[in-house]
Amino acid sequence: MKILLAGYNVDYDLIEELKQSASYEREITPETISAAYARISRSPKAVDELRCDALKEVDKARRSNRNIVFEMGHNSVAEHAVFNIDVLGVSRLLVEEIEKFRLCSYTEKSQRYVLFDKDFVIPDEIREAGLADVFTETVKMQNDFYQSLYATLRPYVFEKNAALADDPANKSMFEGWAKEDARYAISLATETQLGMTLNARNLELMLRRLAASSLAEGRLFAEKLYAATKDIAPSLIRYTKATDYDRLTHENLREFTGRFPLQSSKQKACAVKLLWSTPDADRRATAALLFASSAASYEDCLKQAKKLTPAEAKALFRTSFRHMQPYDAALREMENVDLLFELVMSASCFAQFKRHRMATIISQEYDPTLGVTVPASVRATGRHRDFMAMIRKTDRAFALISPKAPDAAAYVLTNAHRRRVLMKLNVRELYHVARLRADRFAQWDIRNISKAMLSQAGKVMPLSLLMACGKDRFAALNKKVFPRASSIEVST
């Protein structure tokens, strides 16, 4: 056996330094890795030899890539070329579009840990509609209130946690709690930045989709992203133009849907509603566990699952969870059981939920008629009336902007404003959500929704979710489910 390091991420400035070195004449591109790996299936040579060949003949490697990826349709070859992208000066609203691509990696400047200044994006659509002054005045008002609110919340948090506040190690955490509640006042136009890692296949998809964005900022992002990457791997990125499918499909669907009397209904509180789950879910999960641990067909395993007594079924699930630790994923067998939720959540909460990209997340536009989410600390510090006055001014600005620039109106809304979200996920993914988001150290907004999801799901599939909880509760739940350290007995 040989395990060889084929390459790794290198800072672009170092690559440029190497290119300018008088002693180095080869072209530096990730395309050679893709070309070498593409040849593995058809060449008797060792893969490290194939890489050497590709490095020596970059033009030949590029021709090979074009033929294999675009002529033969083996798109996965492009996944071996990886890019690291700095994204600066984009709005929070655009970040939601960027982070829809589930097979990429993102790390974003956090509004929980960083106190934002007054930088924000003014959308071209709003400038062209002659509403830049209204928009700017509103966002500046929000930012002023944000700074004022943070100044109020910071001492409140320290006073509320006086027993721990003397420890300098806790200072950053308490300041973060004040920032994360103050951020409900700032807009989706707030300027931010992120680091993004993606392969060439997903880069091409992102370029094409965002070229079709209804937001001018999205289209500009696609242009700049293409300009930054087009010369690095030209043999792997070809189809970057917007297609009618990407540009028109949702627009046509909205027009068609407009024929029906479907209107937004007012929502007084954030809602969590389990709409559907796999029928007889625990039995289906039982069958999947039996299938993975036997040589029987799924049909036979399902029949056997139906014959198990409740005690036997519980013992089977306990066996599957016996050695689980809070950092362990649930078994893949749990992916055979699904749930569908309708959620109403704030933009602040959605910013966190959207990171669970293995789930299927479909969101409606932000809708002021759904009301806003107000942090409890805002009420506790007597700033609720001021907060709602800021929201009313924001809603008036939205009402002015929406008729003239409907696609860009959401920029002026705050992190407190809400949207409806349809979320489908399997039990394994719900375990992941629970560990991170139902934990006491999770942000309160997403924690409340996650715990409600877990509570409703637990009623329809108690065995499948036997060990689903936040990390902070895992030890206590483990002790409850497994009161003895001895092996699990199977009741018959």
N, C-alpha and C positions, 0 to 999 in steps of 0.2 A: 504493500500500500504506500502511496505517496500523496501527500496533501500539500499543494503548492499555493502560495499567495500569488494570484494573478494580477492584482491591483488594488488600490484603495483610494478613497477621496483625498485629493490634494488641493490646497488652496490655489485659486486662480492666479494670484500674484506670483506664487512660486513657479507655476507653469510658465507664465510669461518670462520670468527670470531665466528659466531653463531654455526657452525658445531663443532668447537673445544671446545665449552663451555661444561664443564663437566655435566651441568644440562640438556643439550639438546641431545636427542638420536634419534629423527626421521630423516629420510632422506629428504633432501630438494630438490624438483624437481617440475617444472611446470606441469609435467604429471598428478598430482593429480587434478589440475583445469580442464584439458581436460577430464579426466575420469569422474569427477563429472558432468560436463556439458553434456557429452555424455549420461548420465543416465537420464537426465531431461525428455526426451521424453518417457521413459518407466517406470518411477518410480513415485509412489504417494507421495514420500517424498519431503519436501521443499528443494530447491537447497542448502541452507546453511547446512542442515543436510547431504546432499550428499557429500559436501566438507569435512565435518568432518569425514565421513566414509572413504573417499579416503585417507585422511591424516593418518588415523589409519592403513590402509592396503595398503601400497604402491605397494607391489608385486601384489596384486589383482587388483589394479588400472592399473598397467602396462599390465597385462593379458587382462583386459577389453579393453584397448586402442588398443592393437595389434589385437584383434578380430574385434573391430568396424572399425578401420582404414584400416587394411590390408585384413581382411577376408570379411567383409561386404561392404567395399569400401566407408565408410563415411569419406572422407578425411578432410572435413571441421572441424572435431573435433580437428585436429592437429593445427588449427589456433588459438586455445585458449592458446597455449603455446608460449610465446614470449621471444626472446633473444635480448640482446643488445651486439653488437660486436664492439670492437676497431680494426680498420684495419690500420696498420702502415707499412711504407716501401714498398708501392706498386707504380707502375708507373701510370702516367696519362692515358696511353693507356689501362692498365688493368681496371682502374676505369670505363672507358666507357663500358667494358664488365660487370662489377659488377652491374652498375646502369641500365642495361637493364631490370632488374626485377622490374616490375612496382608496385607491391604491397608491397614493402619494403620502409623504410625511410632512407634517407642518409643526412648527413651533412659533407661537404668536406672542407678541408683546402683550402682557397681561394687564387688564384693567383692575385686577385684584391686587397687584403688587406694585404697579407703577402709578404715580400721580400724574395724570395727563395734563398737559398745558392747554393752550387754546388753538392748537392746530386742527384744521378740518378741511375737508374737500368741498369745493363749490361745484356741483355738477354742471356740465355744459348745457344740459337740457333746461336747467333753471335759469342760467344766464340768458339763453336764447329766448326764454319766455318772458324776460324782463322782470324776473322776480328775485334777482340776486340780493337786492337790499332787504327784502322781507326775510329771505332765507338767512342771510348773514346776521341780521338783527336778532332773529330767533335763536340761532345757535350760540351767539355770544351771550345772550341772556341765560341759556342753559349752562354754558361754561362758567359764568359768574356764580350761578346758583350752586353748581357742583363744587367750586372752590369754597364757597361759604358753608355748604353742607358738610364738607370734609372737616372744616375748622370746628364745626359743632360736634361732629361724630367722634372725632379723635379723642378729646378729653372724656366723652361719655363712655367710650369703650374701655379706656384705662381705669376710670372710676368704677365701672361695673365689674372689672376684674382686678380690683385693688390688691387682692392677696397675691396675685402673680405679677403685678405690674412692676414691682421693685426689681425683678430679675431682668437685667439688660437683654438676656437672650430672648425674652418675649416681646421686646419692643417692636421688632419688625412684624411679628404676627399680628399684634393688636392694631398697628397702623394699617396693615393689610385688611383687617376686618372693617375699619372705617372707610378705606378706599373702595372696597367691594360694595358697600352700601351706597356710598356717594355716587358711584358710577351709574346708578339708575337714572341720574339726571342728565347724562350727556347723550349726544345724538349718534345716530348710525353714520353720520358724516364724519365722525371723529377719525382723524388720521392715525394710522398704526403701521406696523411693520411685522414681517415674519420671515423665517427661514423655511425653505421648501426643498425637499428632495424628491425627485421623480425620475423614472426611466424614459427613454426616448418614445416608447409607444404611448405612454400616458401624456407625455409632453405634446405629442402631435394631437391627441384627443383634446387636451386642454386648449390648445391654440385654435382648433376648429370650433369647439363649442363656444368659447368666449368671443371669437370673432362674430358669432351670431347673437351675442348678448343684447338685450334690450337697453342696457345701460351704456352710455358713451364711454364711461370709465372702464367698463369691461372690455369694450372693443379696443380702447387704447392700450390696456394691459396686454391684450393678445398681440398687438403690433410690437410693443416694446419687448415682450418675451421672445417673440420670433427674431427680432433684430439681435437680441443678446445670444441666441443659440444657433442661428441658421448656419453659421460657418463652422461650427464645431462638429456636427454630424449630419452633413447634407444627404448622405446616402440612406439615412434612417427616418428622415422627416420630410414628407412630400405633401400630404393632403392637409393643408392648414387653412384653406378658405372656408368661409361659412357656407353651409348647404341649406337648401330650402327646408329640408327636414328639421334642422336645428333652429332655423330662423322663424318658420311659419307654423309649426305644428301646434305649439301651445297657444299661439295667437288665434289660430283657427278653432281650437277647442274652446277658448274663452268666448268666441263669437257664437259658436254652436250652443254652448251652455247658457248664453244670455237669452235664449228663447224660452227658458223655463223660469218659473217664479222662485228662484233660489236666492235668498237674501241673508245677509249677516244678521244674527240674533245677538242681542246684548248679553254679555257674560259678566256676572258680578264677581266671580271668583275663579281662580285657575282650576280647571277641570282635568280630571284623569278618569277616563272611561275605557274599560276593557270591552271592546266591541265584539271580539271573536277569539276563540282559542281552538286548538286542535281537539276535536271531539274525543272524549275518553282518553285524555292526554296521558295520564299516569299509566294506563294500560299500554298505550303506544310506546311510551318510554321504556316500560318494562320489556316489551317485545324487542326493542332495539338493544337493550342490555343483554337479553338472552341470545339474540342473533350474533352479537359480537363475540360471545363467549362459548359458542357451540358450532356445530357443523350443520345445523338445521336450517330450513328455508324460513324466510320471514313469516310466511303464512302459518307454518307450524309453530313458530315462536309466539305469534299472536294468539293462536289457539291455546297454547300453554299458559300464556299470560292471563287469559280469561279464567283458567282453572285455578290459579293461585289463590290461596286465602289471603285476606288482608294482612295477616301476620307474616306470611311468606313474602308477599310483595314488599312490605316495609323492610324485611330483613335483606332482600335483594338490593334495595336502594341504600340501606345502611352499609352493606358490603362495598358498594361502589364509592361511598363517601368516606369510608373508615379512615383512610390515610390522607385525606385532603387537608391542606393547609390554606391559610387565607390568601396566599399568593398563587395557588393552583387553579387552573381553569377546570370547569366541569368537563366530564368526558364528552367526546364528540357525539356519542350516542344521543346526548340531550338536544342536538340540533334537529332531531326528527319531530320535535314538538314546537309549535309556533303560537305566537300571541299577536293580536292586533289592537293597538291603543289609539284613541283619539285624545290628544293633549292640547290644552290651551296654556301657553307659557309666555313669559316675558322674553324680550330680545336678549337680556342678560343670561337667562336660563338657556335659551336656544344656542347661544354662543358656545356653551359647554356640551349640550346634548348632541350637536352636529358632529362632534368628534367621534361619536360612536358610529363610525362609517360602515361597519359590517352589518348594522341594522339597515332596514329600508326606511328612509325618512323622506316624507313628502310634506312640504309646507305650503300653506297659503300665504298670501301677502300679509304684511302687518296691517292690522285693522284697528283704528282708534275706538270703534264701537265696542270692542272687547274689553275696554277699560285698561287699567294699568296695574302693575304689581308694585306695591309700596313697601319698602323694608320696615320691619317692626321698629327698628332703631329710629327711623324718621318720626314715627308717632311718639316714641318714648322721649324724644328730645324736644317735642313741641313744634316740629317743623312740618307737620303734615299739611297744614293749611297753605304754607308757602310752597310746598312741593306741588300740591294740586293746582295752585295758581300758575305755576310754571307749566304744568301739563295743559291747562286750558289755553294758554297762549300758544303752546306748541300745536295743539289741535286746530286752532284758528289758522295758523300758518299752513298746516297741512291742507285744510279746506280751501285755502287760496291757491296753493300750488297744484293740487291734484287735478283740477280740470284742464290746466294748461300743460302740465308736465307729469302725467300720471305715472310713468315708469320711474320717475326720479323723486316722487313726493315722499317716499319712505325715508330718504336721507335725513329729513328734518325731525323724524320721530326719535324718541329716546329709548334707552335700554329698558325702560319700564313698560313700554308699549308691548302689546301681545299679538300673537298669531296662533292660528290653529295648525296642529301638526298631526299627521298620521304616521304612526311608527309601528312597523312590523319587525319582530325579532324572535329568535328562537330562545329556548330556555338557557342554552349555554351562554348566549350573549346577555341575557337578563342577569345571570350570575355575575358577569363582568361588570355590568352597570351597577348592580347592587354593591359589590365589593368597593367600588370607587365612590359611588354617589349616595349610597344610603349610610355611609360612614359619618360619624359625628364631626369629623374634620372637613367634610365636604361643604361646599357653599350651601347656605340654607335653602335657597330657592330650588336648586336641582335636587337637594336632599329630600325636600318635602314631596316633590313629584315622584322621585324614585321610590320612596317608601310607600306612597299610595299605589304605584304600579305593582310593587311587590306584594302588598296586602291583597289587592284584588286578584292577582294571578295565583297567589297561594291558596285561595278558596277553591279554585277549579283544578289545581294540580298540586296538592300538598306534598306528595311523595317526591315528585320531580324537583320541587323547590325546598326540600327538607333542610338543606344547608345554605340557603340563599339569605344573605344578610350583609351589612357593612362590615368592613375589617374590624372595627372596634367591638362588634358583638360576636365575632367568630368564636373566641375562646369559650364564652359562656354558652353559646349554642352547641358547640362541640361537646361540652361537658354534659349538657342536657340530653343530647341524642345518644352519646356514648358514655353513660355514667360509670362504666367499668372499663378498665384498660385491657381486659381479657378479650379473646376473639369473640366475634359476633356469633351467637347461636341462631340457627335457622329453625324457627318454630314450625312444626308440622301437625 
